[in-house]
Amino acid sequence: EELISLAASAEKSSDHPLAVAIVNLANERGLALHTPRNATSRPGYGIQCTVQNRRVYVGNKRYLKSMGAQFGEKLTKKIEAMQASGHTVACVGVSPIQSSSSAAAAAAAAEGAGGGTSPSEGDMLDVVQSQILGVLGLADTPRS
């Protein structure tokens, strides 16, 4: 339920058919919608914004992968099966926002461990949650 609320909050200002479906699902379930901040969208890919002190990413698999999300084989197969049956798949990634001091500590730890990722990329890889909204009730939303 929280994932739907965050996705709908991110999408509530959009008139894209999938965004409208996500917002409608949240409204039907009586979920709270919050005001998104610092929203940035990439047409054809997705949107990212801050909702309740978390970074929220809603979009296609390619968009979330470009943000650092990792998709396992089982999830990838589920996405491909839904797309093959004519459905649009919305993926959602959520990561907490770190303070600048904890982000610096994360960067130092990653560098000391031989990692080369930036703090935000490392955070996303560690904490992103990917989910197919179709499983949560949007499976009948056709591609537009």
Order of alpha helices (4+ residues) and beta strands (2+ residues): alpha-alpha-beta-beta-beta-alpha-alpha-beta-alpha-alpha
